[in-house]
Amino acid sequence: MSSTFCFILPGLNNSGPQHWQTRWEELYGFTRIQQQDWDTPVKDDWIHTINEVIAPFPPDQVILIGHSLACATIAHWANRYQRAIKGALLVAPSDVEAPSYPPGTEGFTPMPLQPLPFPSLVVASDNDYYVTPERATRFATQWGSRYMSIGNRGHINAASGLGDWPEGYKLLQTLF
């Protein structure tokens, strides 16, 4: 992994200390992409930040690790910039078009459904309150991503009780 640069992209409201993304940042030295506004995000700001942060790195050595709203952000970023990075792990992709999606985000709809220009894996739960299994499967299919359900794990966040989520880390390694 020494020639790979892994970037953590939390979703709405960031990822707290018990979230697997934060734990991975601490355990594996991954870099969190810090957004200016975690609570009322603007799509164009978020994708610009991604592009600015990863620009200095060779694209074939970059892996993005997105959770929730960050999955939609990565899809928007890929659609706009078409950079062929090494890959992306897209965990619990929120359905930004769902009527139940929390208010306060700007520009994330419609969900981009164009194929991603890099390998990717969508990991979803069967009882995620932000996306149905059918929609998560559709996102994966449209993006050209591999798809994996991990059963009933909620939103695959700190409340899911995953701890360091070693199973997820093994899934990440399939992108190398």
C-alpha positions as CSV (number, residue, x, y, z in Angstrom):
1,M,0.0,0.0,0.0
2,S,3.0,2.3,0.2
3,S,2.5,3.4,-3.4
4,T,-1.2,4.0,-2.8
5,F,-2.8,7.1,-1.3
6,C,-6.1,6.5,0.4
7,F,-8.4,9.4,1.1
8,I,-11.3,9.2,3.6
9,L,-14.5,11.1,2.5
10,P,-17.1,11.3,5.2
11,G,-20.7,12.2,4.4
12,L,-23.2,14.7,5.9
13,N,-22.1,15.9,9.4
14,N,-18.6,14.2,9.1
15,S,-17.6,11.0,10.8
16,G,-17.1,11.0,14.6
17,P,-14.5,9.2,16.7
18,Q,-16.2,5.8,16.8
19,H,-16.9,5.7,13.0
20,W,-14.8,3.1,11.1
21,Q,-13.6,5.9,8.8
22,T,-12.0,7.8,11.7
23,R,-10.5,4.5,13.0
24,W,-9.0,3.7,9.6
25,E,-7.5,7.2,9.5
26,E,-5.8,6.5,12.8
27,L,-4.9,2.9,12.1
28,Y,-3.7,3.1,8.6
29,G,-2.6,6.7,8.2
30,F,-5.3,7.5,5.6
31,T,-6.0,11.2,4.9
32,R,-9.4,12.7,5.5
33,I,-10.5,15.2,3.0
34,Q,-11.8,18.1,5.1
35,Q,-14.8,19.8,3.7
36,Q,-15.6,23.4,4.6
37,D,-19.2,22.8,5.6
38,W,-20.2,19.4,6.9
39,D,-23.7,20.3,7.9
40,T,-25.1,22.2,4.9
41,P,-22.9,20.9,2.1
42,V,-22.9,22.3,-1.4
43,K,-22.0,19.8,-4.1
44,D,-19.8,22.0,-6.2
45,D,-17.7,23.0,-3.1
46,W,-17.3,19.4,-2.0
47,I,-16.2,18.1,-5.5
48,H,-13.8,21.1,-5.9
49,T,-12.2,20.2,-2.5
50,I,-11.7,16.6,-3.6
51,N,-10.1,17.6,-6.8
52,E,-7.8,20.1,-5.1
53,V,-6.7,17.7,-2.5
54,I,-5.9,14.8,-4.8
55,A,-4.5,16.9,-7.7
56,P,-0.8,16.5,-6.6
57,F,-1.0,12.7,-6.5
58,P,-0.6,10.3,-9.4
59,P,-4.2,9.3,-10.3
60,D,-3.2,5.6,-10.6
61,Q,-2.2,5.7,-6.9
62,V,-5.3,7.3,-5.5
63,I,-8.2,5.4,-3.7
64,L,-11.2,7.3,-2.4
65,I,-13.1,5.8,0.5
66,G,-16.6,7.4,0.6
67,H,-19.4,7.0,3.1
68,S,-23.0,8.1,2.7
69,L,-23.3,11.4,0.9
70,A,-19.6,11.2,0.0
71,C,-20.6,8.4,-2.4
72,A,-22.8,10.8,-4.4
73,T,-20.1,13.4,-4.1
74,I,-17.5,11.0,-5.6
75,A,-19.9,10.1,-8.5
76,H,-20.5,13.8,-9.2
77,W,-16.7,14.4,-9.0
78,A,-16.0,11.5,-11.4
79,N,-18.7,12.8,-13.8
80,R,-17.2,16.3,-13.9
81,Y,-13.5,15.5,-13.9
82,Q,-13.2,12.0,-15.5
83,R,-10.0,11.2,-13.6
84,A,-9.1,7.5,-13.9
85,I,-7.9,7.0,-10.3
86,K,-6.9,3.6,-8.9
87,G,-10.4,3.0,-7.4
88,A,-13.1,3.8,-4.9
89,L,-14.8,2.1,-2.0
90,L,-18.3,3.4,-1.8
91,V,-20.0,2.5,1.5
92,A,-23.7,3.0,2.3
93,P,-24.4,5.4,-0.7
94,S,-27.2,7.7,0.5
95,D,-30.1,8.0,-1.9
96,V,-30.1,11.8,-2.3
97,E,-33.3,11.6,-4.3
98,A,-35.4,9.9,-1.6
99,P,-38.1,12.0,-0.1
100,S,-36.8,11.0,3.4
101,Y,-33.3,12.3,2.7
102,P,-32.4,15.0,5.3
103,P,-32.8,18.6,4.1
104,G,-29.9,21.0,3.9
105,T,-27.8,19.7,1.0
106,E,-27.4,21.7,-2.2
107,G,-26.9,20.4,-5.7
108,F,-26.5,16.6,-5.1
109,T,-29.6,15.7,-7.0
110,P,-30.1,14.1,-9.4
111,M,-27.8,11.2,-8.5
112,P,-25.3,10.8,-11.3
113,L,-25.7,7.4,-12.9
114,Q,-22.9,7.5,-15.5
115,P,-20.3,4.7,-15.3
116,L,-17.3,5.7,-13.1
117,P,-14.0,5.9,-15.0
118,F,-12.3,3.7,-12.4
119,P,-12.8,0.4,-10.5
120,S,-15.2,0.6,-7.6
121,L,-17.0,-1.4,-5.0
122,V,-20.3,-0.4,-3.5
123,V,-20.9,-1.9,0.0
124,A,-24.5,-1.7,1.3
125,S,-26.7,-2.9,4.1
126,D,-30.1,-4.5,3.8
127,N,-31.6,-2.2,6.4
128,D,-30.0,1.2,5.7
129,Y,-32.4,4.0,6.4
130,Y,-30.8,6.2,3.8
131,V,-30.9,3.8,0.8
132,T,-32.9,0.7,-0.1
133,P,-31.0,-2.4,-1.3
134,E,-32.7,-1.9,-4.7
135,R,-31.4,1.6,-5.1
136,A,-27.9,0.7,-3.8
137,T,-27.9,-2.1,-6.4
138,R,-29.0,0.3,-9.1
139,F,-26.2,2.7,-8.2
140,A,-23.6,0.0,-8.4
141,T,-24.9,-1.3,-11.7
142,Q,-25.1,2.1,-13.3
143,W,-21.6,3.1,-12.0
144,G,-20.1,-0.2,-13.2
145,S,-19.2,-1.0,-9.6
146,R,-19.0,-4.4,-8.0
147,Y,-21.7,-4.7,-5.3
148,M,-21.7,-6.4,-1.9
149,S,-24.4,-6.5,0.8
150,I,-23.2,-7.0,4.3
151,G,-26.6,-7.9,5.7
152,N,-28.5,-5.9,8.3
153,R,-25.9,-3.3,9.4
154,G,-27.9,-0.1,9.3
155,H,-26.1,2.9,7.7
156,I,-22.7,1.2,8.2
157,N,-21.6,3.8,10.6
158,A,-20.6,4.1,14.3
159,A,-24.2,3.0,15.4
160,S,-23.7,-0.2,13.4
161,G,-21.1,-1.3,16.0
162,L,-18.4,-2.2,13.4
163,G,-15.4,-1.0,15.5
164,D,-12.4,-0.9,13.2
165,W,-14.4,-2.8,10.6
166,P,-11.7,-5.3,9.5
167,E,-14.0,-6.9,7.0
168,G,-14.4,-3.6,5.3
169,Y,-10.6,-3.1,5.2
170,K,-10.3,-6.5,3.5
171,L,-12.8,-5.3,0.9
172,L,-10.8,-2.1,0.4
173,Q,-7.7,-4.3,-0.3
174,T,-9.5,-5.8,-3.3
175,L,-9.1,-2.5,-5.0
176,F,-5.3,-2.7,-4.9
